[in-house]
Amino acid sequence: MARGSNPETLSPLDTELGDLPPELRWREWMGRVEAAIFASAVPVSRAALARLVGEACVLDDLIADIRDELKTRPYDLVAIAGGWQHRTRPRFVEAIRSASQLPEQKQVDLSKAEMEVLALIAYRQPVSRERLCDLAGRNVSRDTLAWLKQQGLIATGPRLAQPGAPATYVTTEAFLERFGLNTIADLPEAGGEERTAGEAPA
């Protein structure tokens, strides 16, 4: 930015691009959306992308066109945690690691017991600790829940309308990102067990 310039005086982004023919307008919108996603380290929300294009732009169609152009590229545009993000195609991960000579970035491994608790929360959220103990058939310690919260995978949910107003737990956007999900509805069926919401403790 030039010295002395004031962001408040900059002209607003022309989203309608009325001076361009339809084909060039569409290409410009595609470029803006892809550039915004490329520059972001986290998924870019639909609302943020909608601010880059005109009212006549159907964002889903625009994304579809971008993804179509990326079919031969080593990365794709993926719906993650309610937004969009560039993700390297799995078959190119080793090549990137070898070329960069960077160590593999490892996420903190979760124990089998922690994964079980996380899965129960994901499928039954919002769910109380008491109900988690019932579902797991064992004690679910507060330390385990605190650890999952520290990893950013779960958060405190709404309190149940029951005596004592017990706290509940829900998954987070970080959970969706870690497991490559767009929404919690993308969870696979687990052993034929239907997902339920807001179960009360037995």
BALOBA-1460 file (C-alpha; in Angstrom, 3 decimals):
// residues 202
<rec num="1" residu="m" x="0.000" y="0.000" z="0.000"/>
<rec num="2" residu="a" x="1.343" y="3.430" z="-0.875"/>
<rec num="3" residu="r" x="2.578" y="5.602" z="1.969"/>
<rec num="4" residu="g" x="-0.142" y="7.804" z="3.315"/>
<rec num="5" residu="s" x="-2.948" y="5.897" z="1.648"/>
<rec num="6" residu="n" x="-6.066" y="5.249" z="3.678"/>
<rec num="7" residu="p" x="-7.923" y="1.937" z="3.218"/>
<rec num="8" residu="e" x="-11.189" y="3.745" z="3.843"/>
<rec num="9" residu="t" x="-10.633" y="5.865" z="0.733"/>
<rec num="10" residu="l" x="-10.023" y="2.923" z="-1.590"/>
<rec num="11" residu="s" x="-12.728" y="2.228" z="-4.134"/>
<rec num="12" residu="p" x="-14.978" y="-0.726" z="-3.251"/>
<rec num="13" residu="l" x="-14.535" y="-3.913" z="-5.247"/>
<rec num="14" residu="d" x="-16.597" y="-3.915" z="-8.431"/>
<rec num="15" residu="t" x="-18.412" y="-7.232" z="-8.062"/>
<rec num="16" residu="e" x="-20.902" y="-6.813" z="-10.886"/>
<rec num="17" residu="l" x="-18.303" y="-6.128" z="-13.612"/>
<rec num="18" residu="g" x="-21.009" y="-4.744" z="-15.858"/>
<rec num="19" residu="d" x="-18.498" y="-3.438" z="-18.401"/>
<rec num="20" residu="l" x="-17.335" y="-6.967" z="-19.259"/>
<rec num="21" residu="p" x="-19.048" y="-9.395" z="-21.625"/>
<rec num="22" residu="p" x="-20.628" y="-12.391" z="-19.828"/>
<rec num="23" residu="e" x="-17.835" y="-14.868" z="-20.612"/>
<rec num="24" residu="l" x="-15.053" y="-12.562" z="-19.411"/>
<rec num="25" residu="r" x="-17.105" y="-11.595" z="-16.368"/>
<rec num="26" residu="w" x="-17.479" y="-15.276" z="-15.434"/>
<rec num="27" residu="r" x="-13.727" y="-15.874" z="-15.878"/>
<rec num="28" residu="e" x="-12.922" y="-12.908" z="-13.660"/>
<rec num="29" residu="w" x="-15.254" y="-14.193" z="-10.956"/>
<rec num="30" residu="m" x="-13.590" y="-17.615" z="-11.199"/>
<rec num="31" residu="g" x="-10.176" y="-16.023" z="-10.831"/>
<rec num="32" residu="r" x="-11.200" y="-13.997" z="-7.798"/>
<rec num="33" residu="v" x="-12.743" y="-16.962" z="-6.005"/>
<rec num="34" residu="e" x="-9.823" y="-19.278" z="-6.714"/>
<rec num="35" residu="a" x="-7.296" y="-16.610" z="-5.690"/>
<rec num="36" residu="a" x="-9.079" y="-15.988" z="-2.379"/>
<rec num="37" residu="i" x="-9.150" y="-19.695" z="-1.589"/>
<rec num="38" residu="f" x="-5.529" y="-20.173" z="-2.682"/>
<rec num="39" residu="a" x="-4.330" y="-17.348" z="-0.431"/>
<rec num="40" residu="s" x="-6.113" y="-18.620" z="2.666"/>
<rec num="41" residu="a" x="-4.667" y="-21.157" z="5.102"/>
<rec num="42" residu="v" x="-8.158" y="-22.053" z="6.322"/>
<rec num="43" residu="p" x="-11.375" y="-22.908" z="4.485"/>
<rec num="44" residu="v" x="-13.027" y="-19.813" z="2.992"/>
<rec num="45" residu="s" x="-16.714" y="-19.510" z="3.775"/>
<rec num="46" residu="r" x="-19.459" y="-19.184" z="1.199"/>
<rec num="47" residu="a" x="-20.340" y="-15.774" z="2.618"/>
<rec num="48" residu="a" x="-16.781" y="-14.525" z="2.075"/>
<rec num="49" residu="l" x="-16.700" y="-15.808" z="-1.505"/>
<rec num="50" residu="a" x="-20.091" y="-14.286" z="-2.246"/>
<rec num="51" residu="r" x="-18.621" y="-10.844" z="-1.517"/>
<rec num="52" residu="l" x="-16.268" y="-11.245" z="-4.500"/>
<rec num="53" residu="v" x="-18.881" y="-11.845" z="-7.200"/>
<rec num="54" residu="g" x="-22.017" y="-10.217" z="-8.544"/>
<rec num="55" residu="e" x="-25.583" y="-11.019" z="-7.621"/>
<rec num="56" residu="a" x="-26.083" y="-12.857" z="-10.905"/>
<rec num="57" residu="c" x="-23.299" y="-15.321" z="-10.075"/>
<rec num="58" residu="v" x="-24.401" y="-18.798" z="-8.978"/>
<rec num="59" residu="l" x="-21.543" y="-19.674" z="-6.665"/>
<rec num="60" residu="d" x="-22.069" y="-23.437" z="-6.858"/>
<rec num="61" residu="d" x="-21.826" y="-23.318" z="-10.654"/>
<rec num="62" residu="l" x="-18.700" y="-21.172" z="-10.423"/>
<rec num="63" residu="i" x="-17.045" y="-23.614" z="-8.008"/>
<rec num="64" residu="a" x="-18.020" y="-26.505" z="-10.297"/>
<rec num="65" residu="d" x="-16.296" y="-24.797" z="-13.234"/>
<rec num="66" residu="i" x="-13.150" y="-24.195" z="-11.189"/>
<rec num="67" residu="r" x="-13.062" y="-27.816" z="-10.054"/>
<rec num="68" residu="d" x="-13.562" y="-28.971" z="-13.620"/>
<rec num="69" residu="e" x="-10.487" y="-27.005" z="-14.684"/>
<rec num="70" residu="l" x="-8.495" y="-28.522" z="-11.817"/>
<rec num="71" residu="k" x="-9.187" y="-32.130" z="-12.805"/>
<rec num="72" residu="t" x="-5.719" y="-32.501" z="-14.326"/>
<rec num="73" residu="r" x="-3.974" y="-30.539" z="-11.586"/>
<rec num="74" residu="p" x="-2.290" y="-32.041" z="-8.493"/>
<rec num="75" residu="y" x="-4.742" y="-30.275" z="-6.209"/>
<rec num="76" residu="d" x="-8.488" y="-29.924" z="-5.921"/>
<rec num="77" residu="l" x="-11.032" y="-27.541" z="-4.439"/>
<rec num="78" residu="v" x="-12.709" y="-29.312" z="-1.533"/>
<rec num="79" residu="a" x="-15.686" y="-28.452" z="0.650"/>
<rec num="80" residu="i" x="-14.332" y="-28.456" z="4.207"/>
<rec num="81" residu="a" x="-15.962" y="-27.286" z="7.440"/>
<rec num="82" residu="g" x="-18.612" y="-25.240" z="5.655"/>
<rec num="83" residu="g" x="-16.119" y="-23.504" z="3.367"/>
<rec num="84" residu="w" x="-13.765" y="-24.216" z="0.479"/>
<rec num="85" residu="q" x="-10.069" y="-25.052" z="0.547"/>
<rec num="86" residu="h" x="-7.356" y="-26.219" z="-1.845"/>
<rec num="87" residu="r" x="-6.212" y="-29.728" z="-0.957"/>
<rec num="88" residu="t" x="-3.345" y="-31.652" z="-2.549"/>
<rec num="89" residu="r" x="-4.481" y="-34.859" z="-4.192"/>
<rec num="90" residu="p" x="-3.305" y="-37.795" z="-2.027"/>
<rec num="91" residu="r" x="-1.086" y="-39.341" z="-4.699"/>
<rec num="92" residu="f" x="1.114" y="-36.216" z="-4.797"/>
<rec num="93" residu="v" x="1.743" y="-35.844" z="-1.059"/>
<rec num="94" residu="e" x="4.933" y="-37.922" z="-1.045"/>
<rec num="95" residu="a" x="6.297" y="-36.066" z="-4.066"/>
<rec num="96" residu="i" x="5.776" y="-32.715" z="-2.346"/>
<rec num="97" residu="r" x="7.412" y="-33.956" z="0.840"/>
<rec num="98" residu="s" x="10.410" y="-35.318" z="-1.043"/>
<rec num="99" residu="a" x="10.903" y="-32.156" z="-3.091"/>
<rec num="100" residu="s" x="10.658" y="-29.829" z="-0.112"/>
<rec num="101" residu="q" x="12.698" y="-32.102" z="2.156"/>
<rec num="102" residu="l" x="10.421" y="-31.083" z="4.982"/>
<rec num="103" residu="p" x="9.520" y="-33.535" z="7.729"/>
<rec num="104" residu="e" x="6.003" y="-34.860" z="7.687"/>
<rec num="105" residu="q" x="3.701" y="-32.683" z="9.728"/>
<rec num="106" residu="k" x="2.114" y="-35.060" z="12.196"/>
<rec num="107" residu="q" x="-1.056" y="-34.397" z="14.078"/>
<rec num="108" residu="v" x="-1.254" y="-35.481" z="17.692"/>
<rec num="109" residu="d" x="-2.285" y="-39.113" z="17.718"/>
<rec num="110" residu="l" x="-5.411" y="-39.969" z="19.661"/>
<rec num="111" residu="s" x="-5.684" y="-43.161" z="21.652"/>
<rec num="112" residu="k" x="-8.329" y="-45.741" z="20.856"/>
<rec num="113" residu="a" x="-10.295" y="-44.644" z="23.923"/>
<rec num="114" residu="e" x="-10.076" y="-40.964" z="22.917"/>
<rec num="115" residu="m" x="-11.197" y="-41.776" z="19.377"/>
<rec num="116" residu="e" x="-14.156" y="-43.693" z="20.784"/>
<rec num="117" residu="v" x="-15.225" y="-40.735" z="22.920"/>
<rec num="118" residu="l" x="-14.752" y="-38.346" z="19.990"/>
<rec num="119" residu="a" x="-16.872" y="-40.580" z="17.754"/>
<rec num="120" residu="l" x="-19.636" y="-40.773" z="20.363"/>
<rec num="121" residu="i" x="-19.677" y="-36.981" z="20.637"/>
<rec num="122" residu="a" x="-19.705" y="-36.588" z="16.850"/>
<rec num="123" residu="y" x="-22.661" y="-38.918" z="16.390"/>
<rec num="124" residu="r" x="-24.675" y="-37.978" z="19.484"/>
<rec num="125" residu="q" x="-23.970" y="-34.269" z="19.961"/>
<rec num="126" residu="p" x="-24.846" y="-32.326" z="21.950"/>
<rec num="127" residu="v" x="-24.229" y="-35.009" z="24.570"/>
<rec num="128" residu="s" x="-23.475" y="-34.904" z="28.289"/>
<rec num="129" residu="r" x="-20.618" y="-36.658" z="30.044"/>
<rec num="130" residu="e" x="-23.098" y="-38.853" z="31.903"/>
<rec num="131" residu="r" x="-24.607" y="-40.012" z="28.611"/>
<rec num="132" residu="l" x="-21.133" y="-40.577" z="27.168"/>
<rec num="133" residu="c" x="-20.376" y="-42.888" z="30.086"/>
<rec num="134" residu="d" x="-23.599" y="-44.818" z="29.389"/>
<rec num="135" residu="l" x="-22.827" y="-45.122" z="25.679"/>
<rec num="136" residu="a" x="-19.206" y="-46.127" z="26.222"/>
<rec num="137" residu="g" x="-20.065" y="-48.574" z="28.984"/>
<rec num="138" residu="r" x="-17.281" y="-47.133" z="31.121"/>
<rec num="139" residu="n" x="-16.246" y="-43.968" z="32.865"/>
<rec num="140" residu="v" x="-15.353" y="-41.120" z="30.491"/>
<rec num="141" residu="s" x="-12.979" y="-38.980" z="32.504"/>
<rec num="142" residu="r" x="-13.013" y="-35.224" z="32.583"/>
<rec num="143" residu="d" x="-9.322" y="-35.371" z="31.688"/>
<rec num="144" residu="t" x="-10.166" y="-37.076" z="28.397"/>
<rec num="145" residu="l" x="-12.741" y="-34.422" z="27.552"/>
<rec num="146" residu="a" x="-10.327" y="-31.652" z="28.565"/>
<rec num="147" residu="w" x="-7.642" y="-33.151" z="26.289"/>
<rec num="148" residu="l" x="-10.023" y="-33.286" z="23.313"/>
<rec num="149" residu="k" x="-10.971" y="-29.670" z="24.006"/>
<rec num="150" residu="q" x="-7.288" y="-28.722" z="24.186"/>
<rec num="151" residu="q" x="-6.795" y="-30.261" z="20.734"/>
<rec num="152" residu="g" x="-9.652" y="-28.086" z="19.479"/>
<rec num="153" residu="l" x="-11.722" y="-31.097" z="18.410"/>
<rec num="154" residu="i" x="-14.639" y="-30.562" z="20.786"/>
<rec num="155" residu="a" x="-16.220" y="-27.635" z="22.598"/>
<rec num="156" residu="t" x="-18.810" y="-27.086" z="25.289"/>
<rec num="157" residu="g" x="-22.327" y="-27.212" z="23.882"/>
<rec num="158" residu="p" x="-25.680" y="-26.018" z="25.230"/>
<rec num="159" residu="r" x="-26.731" y="-27.069" z="28.712"/>
<rec num="160" residu="l" x="-29.536" y="-29.599" z="28.900"/>
<rec num="161" residu="a" x="-32.919" y="-28.507" z="30.221"/>
<rec num="162" residu="q" x="-32.738" y="-30.952" z="33.109"/>
<rec num="163" residu="p" x="-32.120" y="-30.738" z="36.845"/>
<rec num="164" residu="g" x="-28.630" y="-29.398" z="37.358"/>
<rec num="165" residu="a" x="-28.480" y="-28.198" z="33.720"/>
<rec num="166" residu="p" x="-25.648" y="-30.583" z="32.786"/>
<rec num="167" residu="a" x="-23.139" y="-29.354" z="30.225"/>
<rec num="168" residu="t" x="-22.895" y="-31.015" z="26.830"/>
<rec num="169" residu="y" x="-20.134" y="-31.472" z="24.278"/>
<rec num="170" residu="v" x="-20.111" y="-30.868" z="20.522"/>
<rec num="171" residu="t" x="-17.525" y="-31.154" z="17.763"/>
<rec num="172" residu="t" x="-15.817" y="-28.147" z="16.184"/>
<rec num="173" residu="e" x="-14.762" y="-26.916" z="12.755"/>
<rec num="174" residu="a" x="-11.268" y="-28.200" z="13.577"/>
<rec num="175" residu="f" x="-12.822" y="-31.666" z="13.887"/>
<rec num="176" residu="l" x="-14.357" y="-31.303" z="10.420"/>
<rec num="177" residu="e" x="-11.031" y="-30.129" z="8.962"/>
<rec num="178" residu="r" x="-9.063" y="-32.946" z="10.564"/>
<rec num="179" residu="f" x="-11.358" y="-35.634" z="9.201"/>
<rec num="180" residu="g" x="-12.006" y="-33.973" z="5.831"/>
<rec num="181" residu="l" x="-15.716" y="-33.344" z="6.366"/>
<rec num="182" residu="n" x="-17.792" y="-30.443" z="5.105"/>
<rec num="183" residu="t" x="-20.558" y="-30.816" z="7.697"/>
<rec num="184" residu="i" x="-21.322" y="-33.276" z="10.472"/>
<rec num="185" residu="a" x="-23.949" y="-34.780" z="8.149"/>
<rec num="186" residu="d" x="-21.068" y="-36.196" z="6.083"/>
<rec num="187" residu="l" x="-20.171" y="-38.634" z="8.849"/>
<rec num="188" residu="p" x="-20.488" y="-42.252" z="7.677"/>
<rec num="189" residu="e" x="-23.044" y="-44.464" z="9.329"/>
<rec num="190" residu="a" x="-21.370" y="-46.245" z="12.232"/>
<rec num="191" residu="g" x="-22.409" y="-49.857" z="12.534"/>
<rec num="192" residu="g" x="-25.891" y="-49.043" z="11.300"/>
<rec num="193" residu="e" x="-26.420" y="-46.702" z="14.228"/>
<rec num="194" residu="e" x="-28.388" y="-43.618" z="13.264"/>
<rec num="195" residu="r" x="-27.084" y="-40.232" z="14.257"/>
<rec num="196" residu="t" x="-29.147" y="-38.508" z="16.860"/>
<rec num="197" residu="a" x="-29.071" y="-34.975" z="18.174"/>
<rec num="198" residu="g" x="-29.368" y="-33.691" z="21.693"/>
<rec num="199" residu="e" x="-29.804" y="-36.983" z="23.524"/>
<rec num="200" residu="a" x="-30.694" y="-36.659" z="27.147"/>
<rec num="201" residu="p" x="-28.845" y="-38.735" z="29.707"/>
<rec num="202" residu="a" x="-30.543" y="-42.052" z="30.445"/>
